[in-house]
Amino acid sequence: MPKVVPEYKDLAKKRIIDAAYKIFYKNGYHSSTMNDVAKEVGVSKGSLYSYFRSKEEILQTTNQLSTERFNDYFYSENSLEPLEEIYNDMLKFIGAIHLDFEITSLSYQNSKIQRVNRDSYKKKLDTLKFFVENQQKKGNIRDDVPAGNIAQLLMGVYTDISMQLIIGIDETHVHESWKNSLSTILEENHKDQQKTLNKYFSD
Protein backbone atom coordinates (compact mmCIF):
# COMPACT_ATOMS: atom_id res chain seq x y z
CA MET A 1 0.00 0.00 0.00
CA PRO A 2 1.54 3.36 -1.06
CA LYS A 3 2.42 5.86 1.62
CA VAL A 4 0.35 9.02 1.87
CA VAL A 5 2.47 12.12 1.43
CA PRO A 6 1.80 14.44 4.44
CA GLU A 7 1.27 17.45 2.19
CA TYR A 8 -1.33 15.51 0.20
CA LYS A 9 -3.13 14.49 3.38
CA ASP A 10 -3.24 18.12 4.53
CA LEU A 11 -4.65 19.16 1.16
CA ALA A 12 -7.28 16.43 1.32
CA LYS A 13 -8.30 17.55 4.81
CA LYS A 14 -8.63 21.13 3.60
CA ARG A 15 -10.89 19.99 0.75
CA ILE A 16 -13.06 18.10 3.24
CA ILE A 17 -13.26 21.07 5.60
CA ASP A 18 -14.20 23.44 2.77
CA ALA A 19 -16.85 21.01 1.53
CA ALA A 20 -18.21 20.48 5.04
CA TYR A 21 -18.52 24.21 5.57
CA LYS A 22 -20.57 24.53 2.37
CA ILE A 23 -22.83 21.68 3.43
CA PHE A 24 -23.24 22.98 6.99
CA TYR A 25 -24.11 26.41 5.64
CA LYS A 26 -26.53 25.04 3.03
CA ASN A 27 -28.35 22.40 5.09
CA GLY A 28 -27.61 23.50 8.65
CA TYR A 29 -25.20 21.55 10.83
CA HIS A 30 -27.87 19.39 12.45
CA SER A 31 -29.35 18.24 9.12
CA SER A 32 -26.01 17.58 7.43
CA THR A 33 -24.50 14.10 7.29
CA MET A 34 -21.06 12.64 6.63
CA ASN A 35 -22.55 11.20 3.44
CA ASP A 36 -23.50 14.72 2.30
CA VAL A 37 -19.94 15.88 2.89
CA ALA A 38 -18.49 12.87 1.08
CA LYS A 39 -20.67 13.57 -1.97
CA GLU A 40 -19.60 17.22 -1.98
CA VAL A 41 -15.92 16.19 -1.90
CA GLY A 42 -16.48 13.43 -4.45
CA VAL A 43 -15.23 10.52 -2.34
CA SER A 44 -16.80 7.56 -0.59
CA LYS A 45 -17.98 7.91 2.99
CA GLY A 46 -15.39 5.31 3.96
CA SER A 47 -12.61 7.49 2.56
CA LEU A 48 -13.96 10.43 4.51
CA TYR A 49 -13.74 8.47 7.77
CA SER A 50 -10.05 7.86 7.14
CA TYR A 51 -9.53 11.60 7.70
CA PHE A 52 -12.25 12.46 10.22
CA ARG A 53 -13.93 10.10 12.65
CA SER A 54 -17.16 12.07 12.93
CA LYS A 55 -19.08 15.16 11.95
CA GLU A 56 -18.19 16.64 15.34
CA GLU A 57 -14.49 16.23 14.57
CA ILE A 58 -14.91 18.11 11.29
CA LEU A 59 -16.77 20.80 13.18
CA GLN A 60 -13.99 21.00 15.74
CA THR A 61 -11.46 21.61 12.97
CA THR A 62 -13.58 24.22 11.18
CA ASN A 63 -14.21 25.95 14.50
CA GLN A 64 -10.49 25.95 15.25
CA LEU A 65 -9.72 27.58 11.89
CA SER A 66 -12.42 30.19 12.47
CA THR A 67 -10.98 30.97 15.89
CA GLU A 68 -7.47 31.24 14.43
CA ARG A 69 -8.78 33.69 11.82
CA PHE A 70 -10.37 35.79 14.57
CA ASN A 71 -7.17 35.72 16.62
CA ASP A 72 -4.98 36.66 13.66
CA TYR A 73 -6.70 40.03 13.44
CA PHE A 74 -5.64 41.02 16.91
CA TYR A 75 -2.19 39.46 17.12
CA SER A 76 -0.83 40.80 13.83
CA GLU A 77 -1.65 44.49 14.25
CA ASN A 78 -0.28 47.20 16.55
CA SER A 79 -3.16 49.64 16.06
CA LEU A 80 -6.93 49.69 16.55
CA GLU A 81 -7.59 48.98 12.87
CA PRO A 82 -8.51 45.30 13.47
CA LEU A 83 -11.72 46.51 15.15
CA GLU A 84 -12.94 47.89 11.85
CA GLU A 85 -11.46 45.05 9.81
CA ILE A 86 -13.35 42.45 11.77
CA TYR A 87 -16.58 44.39 11.29
CA ASN A 88 -16.00 44.40 7.51
CA ASP A 89 -15.33 40.67 7.75
CA MET A 90 -18.69 40.14 9.43
CA LEU A 91 -20.37 41.91 6.51
CA LYS A 92 -18.46 39.87 3.95
CA PHE A 93 -19.13 36.51 5.59
CA ILE A 94 -22.59 37.05 7.06
CA GLY A 95 -23.48 33.47 6.15
CA ALA A 96 -20.77 32.29 8.52
CA ILE A 97 -22.40 34.26 11.33
CA HIS A 98 -25.67 32.40 10.77
CA LEU A 99 -23.81 29.10 11.02
CA ASP A 100 -21.94 30.19 14.15
CA PHE A 101 -25.19 30.99 15.92
CA GLU A 102 -26.72 27.66 14.93
CA ILE A 103 -23.68 25.74 16.14
CA THR A 104 -23.63 27.70 19.39
CA SER A 105 -27.27 26.78 20.00
CA LEU A 106 -26.39 23.08 19.63
CA SER A 107 -24.23 23.28 22.76
CA TYR A 108 -27.33 22.62 24.84
CA GLN A 109 -27.92 19.29 23.08
CA ASN A 110 -24.39 18.04 22.40
CA SER A 111 -21.63 17.98 25.03
CA LYS A 112 -18.89 17.59 22.40
CA ILE A 113 -20.04 20.68 20.54
CA GLN A 114 -20.36 22.47 23.86
CA ARG A 115 -16.69 21.78 24.63
CA VAL A 116 -15.64 22.97 21.18
CA ASN A 117 -17.62 26.20 21.53
CA ARG A 118 -16.39 26.78 25.07
CA ASP A 119 -12.77 26.36 24.01
CA SER A 120 -13.26 28.70 21.04
CA TYR A 121 -14.91 31.33 23.24
CA LYS A 122 -12.10 31.22 25.80
CA LYS A 123 -9.42 31.58 23.12
CA LYS A 124 -11.19 34.56 21.55
CA LEU A 125 -11.63 36.23 24.92
CA ASP A 126 -7.96 35.67 25.81
CA THR A 127 -6.97 37.16 22.45
CA LEU A 128 -9.12 40.24 23.03
CA LYS A 129 -7.60 40.68 26.49
CA PHE A 130 -4.10 40.48 25.02
CA PHE A 131 -5.09 43.05 22.37
CA VAL A 132 -6.57 45.43 24.96
CA GLU A 133 -3.51 45.17 27.20
CA ASN A 134 -1.33 46.02 24.21
CA GLN A 135 -3.42 49.06 23.30
CA GLN A 136 -3.48 50.25 26.90
CA LYS A 137 0.32 50.15 27.02
CA LYS A 138 0.48 52.17 23.79
CA GLY A 139 -1.95 54.75 25.20
CA ASN A 140 -4.51 54.14 22.44
CA ILE A 141 -7.40 53.29 24.77
CA ARG A 142 -8.44 53.84 28.36
CA ASP A 143 -6.37 52.16 31.06
CA ASP A 144 -8.61 52.90 34.04
CA VAL A 145 -10.59 49.67 33.47
CA PRO A 146 -9.04 46.16 33.69
CA ALA A 147 -8.24 44.65 30.27
CA GLY A 148 -10.29 41.55 31.06
CA ASN A 149 -13.42 43.62 31.67
CA ILE A 150 -12.98 45.56 28.43
CA ALA A 151 -12.40 42.32 26.53
CA GLN A 152 -15.66 40.92 27.92
CA LEU A 153 -17.54 44.04 26.82
CA LEU A 154 -16.01 43.87 23.34
CA MET A 155 -17.08 40.25 23.03
CA GLY A 156 -20.61 41.25 24.01
CA VAL A 157 -20.73 44.02 21.41
CA TYR A 158 -19.34 41.66 18.75
CA THR A 159 -22.13 39.18 19.50
CA ASP A 160 -24.80 41.89 19.49
CA ILE A 161 -23.62 43.35 16.18
CA SER A 162 -23.58 39.86 14.68
CA MET A 163 -27.19 39.38 15.76
CA GLN A 164 -28.23 42.75 14.31
CA LEU A 165 -26.78 41.78 10.94
CA ILE A 166 -28.52 38.40 11.01
CA ILE A 167 -31.97 39.85 11.71
CA GLY A 168 -31.56 42.40 8.92
CA ILE A 169 -31.20 45.73 10.70
CA ASP A 170 -30.07 48.48 8.31
CA GLU A 171 -26.30 48.21 7.82
CA THR A 172 -25.74 51.95 8.21
CA HIS A 173 -27.40 51.82 11.63
CA VAL A 174 -25.45 48.69 12.60
CA HIS A 175 -22.13 50.28 11.66
CA GLU A 176 -22.99 53.37 13.68
CA SER A 177 -23.87 51.15 16.65
CA TRP A 178 -20.52 49.39 16.31
CA LYS A 179 -18.54 52.65 16.28
CA ASN A 180 -20.48 54.24 19.14
CA SER A 181 -20.27 51.14 21.30
CA LEU A 182 -16.52 50.89 20.82
CA SER A 183 -16.10 54.57 21.62
CA THR A 184 -18.11 54.20 24.82
CA ILE A 185 -16.08 51.18 25.94
CA LEU A 186 -12.61 52.29 24.89
CA GLU A 187 -12.55 56.05 25.48
CA GLU A 188 -11.95 57.28 29.01
CA ASN A 189 -13.71 60.58 28.30
CA HIS A 190 -16.80 59.95 26.21
CA LYS A 191 -16.98 63.65 25.27
CA ASP A 192 -13.76 63.07 23.33
CA GLN A 193 -14.90 59.77 21.85
CA GLN A 194 -13.70 60.65 18.34
CA LYS A 195 -10.26 61.71 19.56
CA THR A 196 -8.45 58.45 18.95
CA LEU A 197 -10.99 56.07 17.43
CA ASN A 198 -12.42 58.07 14.54
CA LYS A 199 -9.34 57.67 12.36
CA TYR A 200 -9.78 53.89 12.39
CA PHE A 201 -13.30 53.86 11.01
CA SER A 202 -14.36 54.31 7.39
CA ASP A 203 -17.41 56.39 6.56
ABEGO torsion letter per residue (X at the ends): XBBBBAAAAAAAAAAAAAAAAAAAAAAEAAABBAAAAAAAAGBBAAAAAAABABAAAAAAAAAAAAAAAAAAAAAABABAAAAAAAAAAAAAAAAAAAAAAAAAAAAAABAAAAAAAAAAAAAAAAAAAAAAAAAAAAGABBAABBAAAAAAAAAAAAAAAAAAAAAGBBAAAAAAAAAAAAAAAABABAAAAAAAAAAABBX
